[in-house]
Amino acid sequence: MSACISRFDPSQLAELAKRLVALTEGGLPLVEDPWGWLAERLEISVDDTLTLLQQLQSEGAIRRIAAVPNHYRLGYRHNGMTVWNVDDAEIARLGPLIGAQTFVSHCYRRPRQEGWHYNLFAMVHGRSAEEIDDYRAQIRALLGNACSADDMLVSSRILKKTGLRVASRR
């Protein structure tokens, strides 16, 4: 912890953390120096701002700071959650391989359920339905004989993704 941050008592740190969340819950502004922007509003140095962020991350209060692109605005108007029935003995090897594909935004394992035999999920984005079909074929080829069935769940509407929202306590 930096000298400046460590001089604050726990209640001051808690207040800084609350202000930081309030400032960033709608996303960081598109400015040249977002850390400077935060520091100015928190009335602390950039180093202390970064230290605070690192501390909150190491404590598990925040997982990451990342860009969340709007894939529709980038031209990727087709997407689907592909689902795969993968041999349990192979999923630990194949899951990361599928998740590493450039056209897969997220990939995860889920337990099978009654009437639902799929255990590997991979979200794919493309510029056309044909491109999505091609990506599914590529995944199918990578999974090979370890996959016995697949399907795709297509979005019926666009859901707005947002970060953490903390209710005001006034």
Accessible surface in RSA format (square Angstrom, percent):
REM  Atomic radii and reference values for relative SASA: ProtOr
REM  Chains: A
REM  Algorithm: Lee & Richards
REM  Probe-radius: 1.40
REM  Slices: 20
REM RES _ NUM      All-atoms   Total-Side   Main-Chain    Non-polar    All polar
REM                ABS   REL    ABS   REL    ABS   REL    ABS   REL    ABS   REL
RES MET A   1   138.36  71.7  60.69  40.2  77.67 184.9  65.23  55.5  73.13  96.9
RES SER A   2    32.53  27.5  20.05  26.8  12.47  28.7  30.85  65.7   1.68   2.3
RES ALA A   3    86.99  80.0  68.95 106.4  18.04  41.0  75.13 105.8  11.86  31.4
RES CYS A   4    33.82  25.6  29.29  32.7   4.53  10.7  20.27  51.4  13.55  14.6
RES ILE A   5     0.00   0.0   0.00   0.0   0.00   0.0   0.00   0.0   0.00   0.0
RES SER A   6    64.85  54.8  39.85  53.2  25.01  57.6  27.13  57.8  37.73  52.9
RES ARG A   7   165.56  69.5 128.86  65.7  36.70  87.4  64.12  87.6 101.44  61.5
RES PHE A   8    31.98  16.0  23.90  14.8   8.08  21.0  24.05  14.6   7.93  22.7
RES ASP A   9    71.33  50.0  65.26  65.0   6.07  14.4  36.85  86.7  34.49  34.4
RES PRO A  10   110.35  80.4 104.61  95.4   5.75  20.9 106.38  87.8   3.98  24.7
RES SER A  11    78.02  65.9  64.98  86.7  13.04  30.0  53.86 114.7  24.16  33.9
RES GLN A  12    82.38  46.1  78.33  57.2   4.05   9.6  27.09  57.7  55.29  41.9
RES LEU A  13    28.93  16.1  27.83  19.9   1.10   2.8  28.07  19.7   0.85   2.3
RES ALA A  14    51.18  47.1  41.83  64.5   9.35  21.3  49.96  70.4   1.22   3.2
RES GLU A  15    88.74  50.9  87.65  66.3   1.09   2.6  40.17  77.7  48.57  39.7
RES LEU A  16     9.53   5.3   9.51   6.8   0.02   0.0   9.51   6.7   0.02   0.1
RES ALA A  17    17.90  16.5  17.67  27.3   0.23   0.5  17.90  25.2   0.00   0.0
RES LYS A  18   130.64  63.7 121.51  74.6   9.13  21.7  78.12  70.3  52.53  56.0
RES ARG A  19    78.50  33.0  75.75  38.6   2.75   6.6  33.89  46.3  44.61  27.0
RES LEU A  20     3.68   2.1   3.68   2.6   0.00   0.0   3.68   2.6   0.00   0.0
RES VAL A  21    26.88  17.7  26.52  24.0   0.36   0.9  26.88  23.4   0.00   0.0
RES ALA A  22    67.94  62.5  49.05  75.7  18.89  43.0  51.06  71.9  16.88  44.7
RES LEU A  23    51.10  28.5  37.96  27.2  13.15  33.1  41.45  29.1   9.65  26.0
RES THR A  24    37.18  26.4  27.52  27.9   9.66  23.0  13.97  18.8  23.21  35.1
RES GLU A  25    49.27  28.3  41.99  31.8   7.28  17.3  12.77  24.7  36.51  29.8
RES GLY A  26    67.17  82.8   0.00   N/A  67.17  82.8  29.25  80.3  37.92  84.9
RES GLY A  27    43.68  53.9   0.00   N/A  43.68  53.9  31.89  87.5  11.79  26.4
RES LEU A  28    56.74  31.6  33.74  24.1  22.99  57.8  33.77  23.7  22.97  61.8
RES PRO A  29    38.67  28.2  22.48  20.5  16.19  58.9  34.27  28.3   4.41  27.4
RES LEU A  30   188.71 105.1 151.33 108.3  37.38  94.0 156.76 110.1  31.95  86.0
RES VAL A  31    68.11  44.8  46.05  41.7  22.06  53.2  54.84  47.6  13.27  36.0
RES GLU A  32   182.42 104.7 141.22 106.8  41.20  98.1  64.39 124.5 118.03  96.4
RES ASP A  33    74.22  52.0  68.38  68.1   5.85  13.8  33.08  77.9  41.14  41.0
RES PRO A  34    30.75  22.4  30.75  28.0   0.00   0.0  30.75  25.4   0.00   0.0
RES TRP A  35    73.74  29.6  73.74  35.7   0.00   0.0  49.85  26.6  23.89  38.8
RES GLY A  36    16.02  19.8   0.00   N/A  16.02  19.8  12.20  33.5   3.82   8.6
RES TRP A  37    57.20  23.0  50.89  24.6   6.32  14.8  45.00  24.0  12.21  19.8
RES LEU A  38     0.69   0.4   0.69   0.5   0.00   0.0   0.69   0.5   0.00   0.0
RES ALA A  39     4.53   4.2   4.43   6.8   0.10   0.2   4.43   6.2   0.10   0.3
RES GLU A  40   125.76  72.2 105.80  80.0  19.97  47.5  45.17  87.4  80.59  65.8
RES ARG A  41    95.81  40.2  79.09  40.3  16.72  39.8  30.38  41.5  65.43  39.7
RES LEU A  42     1.66   0.9   0.00   0.0   1.66   4.2   0.00   0.0   1.66   4.5
RES GLU A  43   147.03  84.4 113.42  85.8  33.61  80.0  43.45  84.0 103.58  84.6
RES ILE A  44    23.30  13.3   4.98   3.7  18.32  44.2  15.00  10.8   8.30  22.5
RES SER A  45    58.56  49.5  43.96  58.7  14.60  33.6  51.12 108.9   7.43  10.4
RES VAL A  46    57.31  37.7  54.06  48.9   3.25   7.8  54.06  47.0   3.25   8.8
RES ASP A  47   102.67  71.9  99.03  98.6   3.64   8.6  23.95  56.4  78.72  78.5
RES ASP A  48     3.35   2.3   3.35   3.3   0.00   0.0   0.02   0.1   3.32   3.3
RES THR A  49     0.00   0.0   0.00   0.0   0.00   0.0   0.00   0.0   0.00   0.0
RES LEU A  50    60.98  34.0  60.58  43.3   0.40   1.0  60.58  42.5   0.40   1.1
RES THR A  51    24.43  17.4  23.83  24.2   0.60   1.4   9.17  12.3  15.26  23.1
RES LEU A  52     2.72   1.5   2.72   1.9   0.00   0.0   2.72   1.9   0.00   0.0
RES LEU A  53    13.08   7.3  12.72   9.1   0.36   0.9  12.86   9.0   0.22   0.6
RES GLN A  54   120.78  67.5 116.14  84.9   4.64  11.1  40.45  86.1  80.34  60.9
RES GLN A  55    36.30  20.3  31.11  22.7   5.19  12.4  18.26  38.9  18.04  13.7
RES LEU A  56    17.08   9.5  17.08  12.2   0.00   0.0  17.08  12.0   0.00   0.0
RES GLN A  57    89.84  50.2  80.24  58.6   9.60  22.8  16.92  36.0  72.92  55.3
RES SER A  58    97.71  82.6  55.12  73.6  42.59  98.1  52.52 111.8  45.20  63.3
RES GLU A  59   114.33  65.6  75.98  57.5  38.35  91.3  42.71  82.6  71.61  58.5
RES GLY A  60    57.97  71.5   0.00   N/A  57.97  71.5  31.43  86.3  26.54  59.4
RES ALA A  61    67.33  61.9  30.22  46.6  37.11  84.4  42.26  59.5  25.07  66.4
RES ILE A  62    35.88  20.4  29.91  22.3   5.98  14.4  35.05  25.2   0.83   2.3
RES ARG A  63   203.43  85.4 181.57  92.6  21.86  52.0  73.89 101.0 129.54  78.5
RES ARG A  64   167.58  70.4 147.55  75.2  20.02  47.7  49.55  67.7 118.03  71.5
RES ILE A  65    86.91  49.5  54.29  40.4  32.61  78.6  57.64  41.5  29.26  79.4
RES ALA A  66    59.84  55.0  26.76  41.3  33.08  75.3  36.73  51.7  23.11  61.2
RES ALA A  67    95.87  88.1  62.35  96.2  33.52  76.2  72.62 102.3  23.25  61.6
RES VAL A  68   109.78  72.2  79.37  71.9  30.41  73.3  80.65  70.1  29.13  79.0
RES PRO A  69    88.78  64.7  68.41  62.4  20.37  74.0  79.30  65.5   9.48  58.9
RES ASN A  70    74.54  51.4  60.07  58.0  14.47  34.8  28.79  69.3  45.74  44.2
RES HIS A  71    26.79  14.6  26.73  18.6   0.06   0.1  18.36  18.9   8.43   9.8
RES TYR A  72    36.10  16.9  36.10  20.5   0.00   0.0  28.24  21.2   7.86   9.7
RES ARG A  73   204.35  85.8 172.60  88.0  31.75  75.6  53.72  73.4 150.63  91.3
RES LEU A  74   104.76  58.3  89.52  64.0  15.24  38.3  94.94  66.7   9.82  26.4
RES GLY A  75    24.46  30.2   0.00   N/A  24.46  30.2  18.91  51.9   5.55  12.4
RES TYR A  76    68.33  31.9  68.33  38.9   0.00   0.0  33.79  25.4  34.54  42.6
RES ARG A  77   150.70  63.3 134.63  68.6  16.07  38.3  48.12  65.8 102.58  62.2
RES HIS A  78    73.27  40.0  70.16  48.8   3.11   8.0  39.57  40.8  33.70  39.2
RES ASN A  79    12.71   8.8   4.74   4.6   7.97  19.2   0.05   0.1  12.67  12.2
RES GLY A  80     0.15   0.2   0.00   N/A   0.15   0.2   0.15   0.4   0.00   0.0
RES MET A  81    29.14  15.1  28.69  19.0   0.45   1.1  28.69  24.4   0.45   0.6
RES THR A  82     0.00   0.0   0.00   0.0   0.00   0.0   0.00   0.0   0.00   0.0
RES VAL A  83     0.00   0.0   0.00   0.0   0.00   0.0   0.00   0.0   0.00   0.0
RES TRP A  84     0.00   0.0   0.00   0.0   0.00   0.0   0.00   0.0   0.00   0.0
RES ASN A  85    24.38  16.8  23.66  22.9   0.72   1.7   0.00   0.0  24.38  23.6
RES VAL A  86     0.12   0.1   0.00   0.0   0.12   0.3   0.12   0.1   0.00   0.0
RES ASP A  87    73.45  51.5  61.44  61.1  12.02  28.4  21.64  50.9  51.81  51.7
RES ASP A  88    75.68  53.0  61.83  61.5  13.85  32.7  26.82  63.1  48.86  48.7
RES ALA A  89    89.34  82.1  50.28  77.6  39.06  88.9  61.95  87.2  27.40  72.6
RES GLU A  90    53.73  30.8  53.51  40.5   0.22   0.5  10.99  21.3  42.74  34.9
RES ILE A  91     4.45   2.5   2.48   1.8   1.96   4.7   2.48   1.8   1.96   5.3
RES ALA A  92    84.24  77.5  62.55  96.5  21.69  49.3  72.88 102.6  11.36  30.1
RES ARG A  93   152.15  63.9 134.74  68.7  17.41  41.5  81.84 111.8  70.32  42.6
RES LEU A  94     1.15   0.6   1.15   0.8   0.00   0.0   1.15   0.8   0.00   0.0
RES GLY A  95    10.20  12.6   0.00   N/A  10.20  12.6   8.83  24.2   1.38   3.1
RES PRO A  96    91.35  66.6  74.88  68.3  16.48  59.9  85.90  70.9   5.46  33.9
RES LEU A  97    70.35  39.2  64.65  46.3   5.69  14.3  69.35  48.7   1.00   2.7
RES ILE A  98     0.00   0.0   0.00   0.0   0.00   0.0   0.00   0.0   0.00   0.0
RES GLY A  99    31.64  39.0   0.00   N/A  31.64  39.0  12.31  33.8  19.33  43.3
RES ALA A 100    76.98  70.8  43.90  67.7  33.08  75.2  55.06  77.5  21.91  58.0
RES GLN A 101    41.66  23.3  36.62  26.8   5.04  12.0   2.01   4.3  39.65  30.1
RES THR A 102   144.25 102.6 104.68 106.1  39.57  94.3  89.01 119.6  55.23  83.5
RES PHE A 103    21.12  10.6  11.11   6.9  10.00  26.0  20.35  12.3   0.77   2.2
RES VAL A 104    12.37   8.1   0.12   0.1  12.25  29.5   0.40   0.3  11.97  32.5
RES SER A 105    67.35  56.9  28.39  37.9  38.97  89.8  37.28  79.4  30.07  42.1
RES HIS A 106    84.97  46.4  77.58  53.9   7.38  18.9  62.69  64.6  22.27  25.9
RES CYS A 107    34.76  26.3   4.64   5.2  30.12  70.8   2.97   7.5  31.79  34.3
RES TYR A 108    71.90  33.6  64.29  36.6   7.62  19.8  47.22  35.5  24.68  30.4
RES ARG A 109   127.67  53.6 111.35  56.8  16.33  38.9  43.59  59.6  84.08  51.0
RES ARG A 110   116.84  49.1 116.05  59.2   0.79   1.9  28.61  39.1  88.24  53.5
RES PRO A 111    95.66  69.7  81.51  74.3  14.15  51.4  92.35  76.2   3.31  20.6
RES ARG A 112    86.90  36.5  64.62  32.9  22.29  53.1  39.77  54.4  47.13  28.6
RES GLN A 113   111.28  62.2  98.40  71.9  12.87  30.7  42.65  90.8  68.63  52.1
RES GLU A 114   180.42 103.6 145.42 110.0  35.00  83.3  70.09 135.6 110.33  90.1
RES GLY A 115    80.16  98.8   0.00   N/A  80.16  98.8  43.59 119.6  36.57  81.9
RES TRP A 116    79.46  31.9  78.15  37.8   1.31   3.1  74.59  39.8   4.87   7.9
RES HIS A 117    84.07  45.9  82.49  57.3   1.59   4.1  64.08  66.0  20.00  23.3
RES TYR A 118    21.73  10.1  21.61  12.3   0.11   0.3   5.73   4.3  16.00  19.7
RES ASN A 119     2.55   1.8   2.55   2.5   0.00   0.0   2.55   6.1   0.00   0.0
RES LEU A 120     2.24   1.2   2.24   1.6   0.00   0.0   2.24   1.6   0.00   0.0
RES PHE A 121    23.90  12.0  23.90  14.8   0.00   0.0  23.90  14.5   0.00   0.0
RES ALA A 122     0.00   0.0   0.00   0.0   0.00   0.0   0.00   0.0   0.00   0.0
RES MET A 123    25.14  13.0  25.14  16.6   0.00   0.0  24.30  20.7   0.84   1.1
RES VAL A 124     0.00   0.0   0.00   0.0   0.00   0.0   0.00   0.0   0.00   0.0
RES HIS A 125    25.73  14.1  23.93  16.6   1.80   4.6  18.58  19.2   7.15   8.3
RES GLY A 126     0.00   0.0   0.00   N/A   0.00   0.0   0.00   0.0   0.00   0.0
RES ARG A 127   131.19  55.1 113.01  57.6  18.18  43.3  48.55  66.4  82.64  50.1
RES SER A 128    36.15  30.6  35.97  48.0   0.18   0.4  27.15  57.8   9.00  12.6
RES ALA A 129    52.79  48.5  48.67  75.1   4.12   9.4  50.83  71.6   1.96   5.2
RES GLU A 130   127.31  73.1 121.10  91.6   6.22  14.8  66.75 129.1  60.56  49.4
RES GLU A 131    51.06  29.3  44.87  33.9   6.19  14.7  20.72  40.1  30.34  24.8
RES ILE A 132     3.98   2.3   3.98   3.0   0.00   0.0   3.98   2.9   0.00   0.0
RES ASP A 133    80.23  56.2  73.88  73.5   6.34  15.0  26.82  63.1  53.41  53.3
RES ASP A 134    74.58  52.2  68.62  68.3   5.96  14.1  22.72  53.5  51.86  51.7
RES TYR A 135    31.87  14.9  31.87  18.1   0.00   0.0  11.75   8.8  20.12  24.8
RES ARG A 136    41.70  17.5  41.70  21.3   0.00   0.0   1.32   1.8  40.38  24.5
RES ALA A 137    46.87  43.1  41.68  64.3   5.18  11.8  42.21  59.4   4.66  12.3
RES GLN A 138    71.09  39.8  65.90  48.2   5.19  12.4  32.31  68.8  38.78  29.4
RES ILE A 139     0.00   0.0   0.00   0.0   0.00   0.0   0.00   0.0   0.00   0.0
RES ARG A 140    99.63  41.8  97.04  49.5   2.59   6.2  56.14  76.7  43.49  26.4
RES ALA A 141    81.21  74.7  50.02  77.2  31.19  71.0  61.87  87.1  19.34  51.2
RES LEU A 142    66.32  36.9  49.51  35.4  16.81  42.3  52.97  37.2  13.35  35.9
RES LEU A 143     4.59   2.6   0.00   0.0   4.59  11.5   0.05   0.0   4.55  12.2
RES GLY A 144    38.76  47.8   0.00   N/A  38.76  47.8  30.74  84.3   8.02  18.0
RES ASN A 145   163.83 113.0 128.46 124.1  35.38  85.2  38.59  92.9 125.25 121.1
RES ALA A 146    17.39  16.0   5.55   8.6  11.83  26.9  11.32  15.9   6.07  16.1
RES CYS A 147    22.05  16.7   3.93   4.4  18.12  42.6   0.88   2.2  21.17  22.8
RES SER A 148    92.36  78.0  54.25  72.4  38.11  87.8  54.90 116.9  37.46  52.5
RES ALA A 149    31.71  29.2  22.04  34.0   9.67  22.0  31.17  43.9   0.55   1.5
RES ASP A 150    38.32  26.8  16.86  16.8  21.47  50.8   0.08   0.2  38.24  38.1
RES ASP A 151    66.09  46.3  65.56  65.3   0.54   1.3   3.79   8.9  62.30  62.1
RES MET A 152    39.87  20.6  24.93  16.5  14.95  35.6  24.93  21.2  14.95  19.8
RES LEU A 153    82.63  46.0  76.40  54.7   6.23  15.7  79.87  56.1   2.76   7.4
RES VAL A 154   101.30  66.7  73.26  66.3  28.04  67.6  74.30  64.6  27.01  73.3
RES SER A 155    58.35  49.3  30.41  40.6  27.95  64.4  21.76  46.3  36.60  51.3
RES SER A 156   116.36  98.3  72.80  97.2  43.55 100.3  54.53 116.1  61.83  86.6
RES ARG A 157   174.98  73.5 157.99  80.5  17.00  40.5  65.02  88.9 109.96  66.6
RES ILE A 158   113.66  64.7  89.34  66.6  24.32  58.6  91.08  65.6  22.57  61.3
RES LEU A 159   112.85  62.8 101.39  72.5  11.46  28.8 103.00  72.3   9.85  26.5
RES LYS A 160   176.18  85.9 142.08  87.2  34.10  81.2  97.45  87.7  78.73  83.9
RES LYS A 161   138.34  67.5 110.96  68.1  27.38  65.2  90.89  81.8  47.45  50.5
RES THR A 162    76.09  54.1  37.80  38.3  38.29  91.2  24.92  33.5  51.17  77.4
RES GLY A 163    50.31  62.0   0.00   N/A  50.31  62.0  36.21  99.4  14.10  31.6
RES LEU A 164   104.65  58.3  87.33  62.5  17.32  43.5  95.64  67.2   9.01  24.2
RES ARG A 165   118.52  49.8  93.57  47.7  24.95  59.4  58.35  79.8  60.17  36.5
RES VAL A 166    72.00  47.4  53.55  48.5  18.45  44.5  57.17  49.7  14.82  40.2
RES ALA A 167    84.08  77.3  63.66  98.2  20.42  46.5  74.81 105.3   9.27  24.6
RES SER A 168    85.88  72.6  48.75  65.1  37.13  85.5  54.53 116.1  31.35  43.9
RES ARG A 169   210.06  88.2 169.11  86.2  40.94  97.5  68.91  94.2 141.15  85.5
RES ARG A 170   266.01 111.7 185.83  94.7  80.17 190.9 104.09 142.3 161.92  98.1
END  Absolute sums over single chains surface
CHAIN  1 A    11446.2       8871.6       2574.6       6333.3       5112.9
END  Absolute sums over all chains
TOTAL         11446.2       8871.6       2574.6       6333.3       5112.9
